[in-house]
Amino acid sequence: MKTSYNSDMETSTVDKARQWLNPLYDEQTRTEILRLMKEDPVLLEDSFYRNLDFGTGGLRGVMGVGTNRMNRYTVGMVTQGLANYVKKTYPGPHKAAIAYDCRNQSREFADITARVLAANHFTVYLFDALRPTPELSFAVRKLECHIGVMITASHNPKEYNGYKVYGNDGAQVVAPHDALIIDQVREVTSPDMVSFTGEGGKIIKLGKEMDKAYLDAILSLVNLS
């Protein structure tokens, strides 16, 4: 049974939720947090009791408001950490490729990822519609990108989404780069540390030309005779 917000909740969790009531966050987010405070403190606590963990495979979680959820702010913070890692590791100019699947909010998260990277002076190649993960890997190599990001939660239930990071070889990142990325992501502790907008980079849409290059590359590996 749902209960009203009460003082028994962990102080740190309450404080984190209150921080999301400032004007830095959009009105819809603030309204939902106020609703949870009044109507569902258990869900509120689950949404804020920890930060959504970024691991070797990337980020994955339930979509919703809070630090323990996939949303525009947690995606932005992860992307800023990823941008910081690339800028510290590789000489510029920097390039990234981004793709997404058909899940709820996948396109929104891909757009946010692209905007943050562009604000960090990246040239970003963003697919114009949903694409399979292997095509992203191909695009990373063909376009000589430093990183790739795939917005997907694979086999998980519909409430979930995810953020998978790929290296310049088109494969998921491995040691030591995985640990270095995690360290940079954990240093971004608030959305006000994120460059959501800014000049310096650019976003280039990928479409049929990349599809053709990808399919041609596959067919070149197959003997049809």
C-alpha positions as CSV (number, residue, x, y, z in Angstrom):
1,M,0.0,0.0,0.0
2,K,1.3,3.5,-0.9
3,T,2.0,5.8,2.0
4,S,2.6,9.5,2.2
5,Y,6.0,11.0,2.2
6,N,7.5,10.6,5.8
7,S,10.6,11.5,7.7
8,D,11.6,7.9,8.0
9,M,13.1,7.9,4.5
10,E,16.9,8.2,4.3
11,T,17.9,11.9,4.6
12,S,20.4,11.5,1.7
13,T,17.7,10.2,-0.5
14,V,15.3,13.0,0.4
15,D,18.0,15.6,-0.2
16,K,18.9,14.1,-3.6
17,A,15.2,14.2,-4.6
18,R,14.9,17.8,-3.4
19,Q,17.9,18.9,-5.5
20,W,15.9,17.8,-8.6
21,L,13.2,20.3,-7.8
22,N,15.4,23.3,-8.8
23,P,14.8,25.0,-12.1
24,L,17.8,23.2,-13.7
25,Y,15.3,20.3,-14.2
26,D,12.3,20.5,-16.5
27,E,8.8,21.1,-15.2
28,Q,7.6,17.6,-16.0
29,T,10.4,16.1,-14.0
30,R,9.8,18.4,-11.0
31,T,6.0,17.6,-11.1
32,E,6.6,13.9,-11.1
33,I,9.0,14.1,-8.1
34,L,6.5,16.1,-6.2
35,R,3.8,13.5,-7.0
36,L,6.1,10.7,-5.7
37,M,6.9,12.6,-2.5
38,K,3.1,12.9,-1.9
39,E,1.8,9.6,-3.2
40,D,4.6,7.0,-3.5
41,P,7.7,7.5,-1.2
42,V,8.8,3.9,-1.7
43,L,9.2,4.5,-5.5
44,L,10.8,7.9,-4.7
45,E,13.4,6.2,-2.6
46,D,14.1,3.6,-5.2
47,S,14.5,6.3,-7.8
48,F,17.1,8.3,-5.8
49,Y,18.8,6.0,-3.2
50,R,21.8,5.5,-5.5
51,N,23.2,6.6,-8.8
52,L,22.5,4.4,-11.8
53,D,25.7,2.4,-12.2
54,F,27.8,2.8,-15.3
55,G,29.8,-0.5,-15.8
56,T,32.0,-2.2,-18.4
57,G,28.9,-2.8,-20.6
58,G,27.6,0.7,-20.3
59,L,24.4,2.0,-18.6
60,R,21.1,0.1,-18.2
61,G,18.1,0.8,-16.1
62,V,14.4,1.5,-15.7
63,M,13.3,4.8,-17.4
64,G,11.9,7.5,-15.1
65,V,12.9,10.4,-12.9
66,G,15.8,10.2,-10.5
67,T,19.5,9.3,-10.2
68,N,18.7,5.6,-10.3
69,R,16.8,5.8,-13.6
70,M,17.5,6.3,-17.3
71,N,16.5,9.9,-18.2
72,R,17.8,12.9,-20.1
73,Y,19.9,14.0,-17.1
74,T,21.6,10.7,-16.3
75,V,22.2,10.1,-20.0
76,G,23.7,13.6,-20.3
77,M,26.0,13.0,-17.3
78,V,27.3,9.7,-18.7
79,T,27.9,11.3,-22.1
80,Q,29.8,14.2,-20.5
81,G,32.0,11.7,-18.7
82,L,32.5,9.8,-21.9
83,A,33.5,13.0,-23.8
84,N,35.9,13.9,-21.0
85,Y,37.6,10.5,-21.4
86,V,38.0,10.8,-25.1
87,K,39.4,14.3,-24.9
88,K,41.9,13.2,-22.3
89,T,42.9,10.0,-24.2
90,Y,43.0,11.0,-27.9
91,P,44.2,14.1,-29.7
92,G,41.5,15.9,-31.6
93,P,39.5,16.5,-33.6
94,H,37.1,13.9,-32.1
95,K,34.4,11.9,-33.8
96,A,31.6,9.7,-32.5
97,A,28.8,7.6,-34.1
98,I,25.4,7.1,-32.5
99,A,22.5,4.7,-33.2
100,Y,19.4,3.6,-31.4
101,D,16.7,1.0,-31.4
102,C,12.8,1.1,-31.2
103,R,12.4,1.3,-27.5
104,N,10.5,4.2,-25.8
105,Q,12.8,7.3,-25.5
106,S,15.6,5.7,-27.5
107,R,15.6,8.4,-30.1
108,E,15.4,11.1,-27.4
109,F,18.4,9.6,-25.5
110,A,20.3,9.4,-28.8
111,D,19.6,13.1,-29.6
112,I,20.7,14.1,-26.1
113,T,23.9,12.1,-26.5
114,A,24.6,13.7,-29.8
115,R,24.0,17.3,-28.5
116,V,26.3,16.8,-25.5
117,L,29.1,15.4,-27.7
118,A,28.7,18.2,-30.2
119,A,28.8,20.8,-27.4
120,N,32.1,19.2,-26.5
121,H,33.4,19.9,-30.0
122,F,32.9,16.4,-31.4
123,T,31.8,15.7,-35.0
124,V,28.8,13.4,-34.3
125,Y,27.4,11.0,-36.9
126,L,23.8,10.2,-35.8
127,F,21.7,7.7,-37.7
128,D,18.4,9.2,-38.9
129,A,16.3,6.3,-37.8
130,L,16.6,3.1,-35.8
131,R,19.5,0.8,-36.9
132,P,20.9,-2.6,-35.7
133,T,24.0,-2.6,-33.5
134,P,26.3,-4.2,-36.1
135,E,25.7,-1.3,-38.4
136,L,26.8,1.1,-35.7
137,S,30.0,-0.9,-35.2
138,F,30.6,-0.8,-39.0
139,A,30.0,3.0,-39.0
140,V,32.5,3.6,-36.2
141,R,35.2,1.9,-38.2
142,K,34.3,3.3,-41.6
143,L,34.1,6.9,-40.3
144,E,37.2,6.4,-38.1
145,C,35.4,7.5,-34.9
146,H,36.9,7.4,-31.5
147,I,33.7,6.0,-29.9
148,G,30.3,4.7,-30.7
149,V,27.1,4.8,-28.6
150,M,24.1,2.4,-29.0
151,I,20.9,3.3,-27.2
152,T,19.3,-0.1,-26.5
153,A,18.5,-2.4,-23.6
154,S,18.6,-5.6,-25.7
155,H,16.4,-8.3,-24.2
156,N,15.3,-6.4,-21.0
157,P,11.6,-5.6,-20.4
158,K,10.0,-2.5,-22.0
159,E,10.5,-0.4,-18.9
160,Y,14.2,-0.4,-19.4
161,N,16.6,1.3,-21.7
162,G,20.4,1.3,-22.0
163,Y,23.5,3.0,-23.3
164,K,26.3,0.8,-24.7
165,V,29.7,2.2,-25.5
166,Y,32.0,1.0,-28.3
167,G,35.6,1.7,-29.0
168,N,37.3,2.8,-32.1
169,D,37.5,-0.8,-33.3
170,G,33.7,-1.0,-33.3
171,A,33.7,-3.5,-30.4
172,Q,32.5,-2.9,-26.8
173,V,35.2,-1.3,-24.8
174,V,37.6,-3.5,-22.8
175,A,40.4,-3.0,-20.3
176,P,42.0,-0.6,-19.6
177,H,39.6,1.8,-21.4
178,D,36.5,0.5,-19.6
179,A,37.9,1.4,-16.2
180,L,39.1,4.8,-17.5
181,I,35.7,5.6,-18.9
182,I,34.0,4.6,-15.6
183,D,36.3,6.9,-13.6
184,Q,35.5,9.8,-15.8
185,V,31.7,9.2,-15.7
186,R,31.8,9.0,-11.9
187,E,33.4,12.4,-11.7
188,V,30.3,14.0,-13.3
189,T,28.1,14.3,-10.3
190,S,25.5,16.8,-11.4
191,P,23.8,17.9,-14.6
192,D,25.2,21.4,-14.2
193,M,28.6,19.8,-15.1
194,V,27.2,18.8,-18.5
195,S,27.5,20.8,-21.7
196,F,24.0,20.2,-23.1
197,T,24.3,23.0,-25.6
198,G,27.2,24.9,-27.2
199,E,29.0,25.6,-30.4
200,G,32.1,24.0,-31.7
201,G,31.0,20.5,-32.9
202,K,28.5,19.4,-35.4
203,I,25.9,16.7,-36.0
204,I,25.8,14.8,-39.3
205,K,22.9,12.5,-40.1
206,L,23.6,9.1,-41.4
207,G,21.1,7.4,-43.8
208,K,20.9,5.4,-46.9
209,E,24.5,5.9,-48.0
210,M,25.8,4.2,-44.8
211,D,23.2,1.5,-45.2
212,K,24.5,0.7,-48.7
213,A,28.1,0.7,-47.6
214,Y,27.2,-1.6,-44.7
215,L,25.3,-4.1,-46.9
216,D,27.9,-4.0,-49.6
217,A,30.6,-4.8,-47.0
218,I,28.5,-7.8,-45.8
219,L,27.9,-9.1,-49.4
220,S,31.6,-8.8,-50.1
221,L,32.1,-11.5,-47.5
222,V,29.6,-13.9,-49.0
223,N,30.2,-16.2,-52.0
224,L,26.9,-16.1,-53.9
225,S,28.2,-18.2,-56.8
